[in-house]
Amino acid sequence: MRIAEIFYSVQGEGKLTGVPSVFVRTSGCNLRCTWCDTPYASWNPEGADLSVEQIVAEVEKYPTEYVVLTGGEPMMFKELVPLIGALKGKGKHVTVETAGTLWLEELTGGGAGSIDLASVSPKLSNSTPTEREGGRFAAAHERQRINLAVLRMFAGGGGGGSHGAVKECQWKFVLSSPGDLSEIEELVRQVNEGLAAGHRIRPADVLLMPEGTDGATLSERSRWIAEICKEKGYRLSPRLHVYLWGNKKGV
């Protein structure tokens, strides 16, 4: 797998915010979000090709059971499945951070390769790069950014009955303005429409996160997002790592 970086930090987003975790960032992405904060894993992918064994050996250097497979888009790589299996074999809790546009059929059925937490972050229309690089990626990004069938696979546990591929799911949305809320609600409605009652997205599993890469912007947007969460029963997800260390690699 092409890996941009492996580092030890605390989880800055989602239900496990603050938990010491090893981050394995794959390099390469099928989307081109205009506000992407990791361009070295998407717009201009960089890194080294590492084997599953090399990745696990690096992860094992750090004193935590929590591992986050992120990107870029980790679901692009078929090697993700044996990597999850190898990490689970070492007793690790595995989070996969994904835009929810791709599914690996090898995951279906779960077992030793089950994802403990899928952090699914569907990209809203605010992500489409209509102006960046002359908009040459806009059409492809817009066409791919939402895949309802894949989103339902994640929400439904990935198939496989009692040995599903996904044990728990959180739904993380990046907001630039209050107007993004209606888009989120419509998408959640569409996903839930195709699911059995026990698998539908609950308000408590919807995390709203401010778009931004500096503390002042994040604080301003978090205030009005907090009001939305109070009204709707959603969760406010901070970007703790940005508050602590700024927007840079390895944190």
C-alpha positions in Angstrom: 0.0 0.0 0.0 1.2 3.5 -0.7 1.5 5.1 2.8 1.9 8.9 3.2 2.7 8.7 7.0 2.4 6.7 10.1 2.3 8.6 13.4 1.2 8.5 17.0 -1.1 11.1 18.3 -4.6 11.5 19.9 -7.8 11.1 17.9 -8.9 14.6 17.1 -12.4 13.9 15.7 -15.5 11.7 16.3 -16.6 9.5 19.1 -13.0 8.6 20.2 -11.8 12.2 20.4 -8.8 12.3 22.8 -7.9 8.6 22.6 -4.2 8.0 21.9 -4.0 6.3 18.5 -1.6 5.3 15.8 -2.6 6.8 12.4 -1.8 5.0 9.2 -2.5 7.4 6.3 -2.8 5.8 2.9 -1.9 8.0 -0.1 -4.3 8.3 -3.0 -8.0 9.4 -3.2 -10.8 9.1 -5.8 -12.1 12.5 -4.8 -10.7 16.0 -4.9 -12.3 18.1 -2.1 -11.6 21.7 -2.6 -10.9 22.2 1.1 -8.9 19.0 1.6 -6.5 19.4 4.5 -4.2 16.5 3.5 -3.3 17.3 -0.1 -0.2 15.1 0.2 -2.6 12.1 0.3 -5.0 13.3 -2.4 -4.3 16.2 -4.7 -0.5 15.5 -4.7 -0.1 12.0 -3.3 3.2 11.1 -1.8 4.7 8.4 0.3 6.3 4.9 0.2 4.9 1.5 -0.7 4.9 -0.6 2.4 3.8 -4.2 3.0 1.2 -5.3 5.5 4.0 -6.7 7.7 6.0 -3.4 7.6 2.9 -1.4 8.5 2.0 -3.7 11.5 5.6 -3.6 12.7 5.5 0.2 12.8 2.2 0.3 14.5 3.5 -2.1 17.2 6.1 0.4 18.3 3.5 2.5 20.0 1.7 1.8 23.4 -1.9 1.8 22.3 -4.5 -0.6 21.1 -6.2 2.0 18.9 -5.3 2.2 15.2 -6.9 4.6 12.6 -6.6 3.7 9.0 -7.2 7.0 7.1 -6.2 8.8 3.9 -6.6 9.8 1.3 -9.1 7.0 0.8 -8.1 3.7 2.4 -10.9 1.8 0.7 -9.1 2.2 -2.6 -6.6 -0.5 -1.5 -7.4 -4.2 -1.6 -4.5 -4.7 0.9 -6.7 -2.9 3.5 -8.5 -6.2 4.2 -5.4 -8.3 5.2 -4.1 -5.2 7.0 -7.2 -5.0 9.2 -7.0 -8.8 9.8 -3.4 -8.5 10.8 -4.1 -5.6 13.2 -7.0 -7.5 14.7 -4.8 -10.4 15.2 -2.6 -8.2 17.3 -5.6 -7.2 19.5 -6.0 -3.7 17.9 -9.2 -1.7 17.7 -9.4 -0.5 14.1 -11.1 2.6 12.9 -11.4 3.2 9.1 -12.0 6.7 8.0 -13.6 6.9 4.6 -15.8 9.1 2.3 -18.1 6.1 1.9 -17.8 6.0 -1.9 -16.1 2.6 -2.3 -16.6 -0.9 -0.8 -14.2 -3.8 -0.8 -16.2 -7.1 -1.4 -13.4 -8.9 0.5 -14.7 -7.2 3.7 -18.2 -8.7 3.4 -18.7 -11.3 6.0 -16.3 -9.7 8.5 -14.8 -12.2 10.9 -11.2 -11.5 11.8 -11.1 -8.5 9.4 -14.1 -6.6 11.0 -13.9 -2.9 11.2 -14.5 -1.8 14.8 -15.5 1.7 13.9 -16.3 3.0 10.4 -16.0 6.8 10.4 -17.9 7.6 7.3 -17.7 11.2 6.0 -19.9 11.7 2.9 -18.8 14.8 1.0 -21.3 17.6 0.6 -21.6 19.9 -2.3 -19.4 22.3 -0.5 -16.5 20.0 -1.2 -16.7 20.2 -5.1 -13.6 22.0 -6.5 -15.5 24.2 -9.0 -12.7 26.9 -8.9 -9.6 25.0 -7.8 -7.3 24.2 -10.7 -9.8 25.7 -13.1 -12.5 23.3 -12.0 -11.0 20.4 -14.1 -11.8 17.8 -11.3 -15.2 19.2 -10.5 -17.3 16.9 -12.7 -15.6 13.7 -11.7 -15.7 14.7 -8.0 -19.4 15.6 -8.2 -20.2 12.3 -9.9 -18.4 10.2 -7.3 -18.9 12.0 -4.0 -22.1 10.2 -3.0 -22.7 6.4 -3.5 -26.0 5.5 -1.7 -25.4 1.7 -2.2 -22.0 1.9 -0.4 -23.3 4.2 2.4 -26.1 1.6 3.1 -23.4 -1.2 3.2 -21.6 0.7 5.9 -24.8 1.5 7.8 -26.0 -2.1 7.5 -22.8 -3.5 9.0 -21.3 -4.6 5.7 -23.3 -7.8 5.3 -22.5 -11.3 6.6 -25.2 -11.6 9.3 -23.8 -11.9 12.8 -20.2 -11.6 11.5 -20.7 -8.3 9.8 -17.7 -6.3 8.4 -18.6 -3.1 10.4 -19.3 -3.3 14.1 -20.1 0.4 14.6 -20.6 3.4 12.4 -20.3 7.1 12.9 -21.4 9.7 10.3 -19.2 12.8 10.1 -20.2 15.8 8.0 -18.0 18.9 7.3 -20.0 22.1 7.4 -19.0 25.4 5.9 -22.3 27.2 6.5 -25.7 26.6 8.2 -27.2 26.0 4.7 -25.3 22.7 4.6 -27.8 21.2 7.1 -30.6 20.6 4.7 -28.2 18.6 2.4 -27.2 16.5 5.4 -30.8 15.7 6.4 -31.8 14.8 2.9 -28.8 12.5 2.5 -29.5 10.8 5.8 -33.2 10.4 4.7 -32.1 8.8 1.5 -29.7 6.3 3.2 -32.2 5.4 5.8 -34.9 4.8 3.1 -33.1 1.6 2.0 -32.4 0.2 5.4 -34.1 -2.0 8.0 -35.2 -0.1 11.1 -32.3 -1.5 13.2 -29.7 -0.2 10.9 -30.9 3.3 10.2 -28.7 6.3 11.0 -29.6 7.7 14.4 -29.2 11.4 15.3 -26.7 10.4 18.0 -24.5 8.9 15.3 -24.4 12.1 13.2 -21.3 14.2 13.9 -21.1 17.8 12.6 -17.6 19.1 12.2 -16.6 22.7 11.2 -14.7 23.2 8.0 -11.5 25.1 8.6 -7.8 24.7 9.4 -7.3 27.5 12.0 -8.6 27.9 15.5 -10.5 31.1 15.0 -12.5 29.7 12.0 -13.2 26.5 13.8 -14.3 28.3 17.0 -16.7 30.6 15.1 -18.3 27.8 13.1 -18.4 25.5 16.1 -20.7 27.9 18.0 -23.5 27.9 15.4 -23.0 24.1 14.8 -23.5 23.6 18.5 -26.9 25.2 18.3 -27.8 22.9 15.4 -26.7 19.9 17.5 -28.8 21.1 20.5 -31.9 21.3 18.3 -31.4 18.1 16.3 -29.7 15.7 18.7 -26.6 15.5 16.6 -23.0 15.6 18.0 -20.5 18.4 17.7 -17.2 17.0 16.6 -14.2 19.3 17.3 -10.9 19.1 15.4 -8.9 18.7 18.6 -5.5 18.1 16.8 -5.8 21.5 15.0 -6.5 23.3 18.2 -3.5 21.6 19.9 -0.9 21.7 17.1 -2.3 23.5 14.1 -2.8 22.1 10.6 0.3 20.1 9.9 1.5 16.6 9.3 2.1 14.0 12.0 -0.4 15.2 14.5 
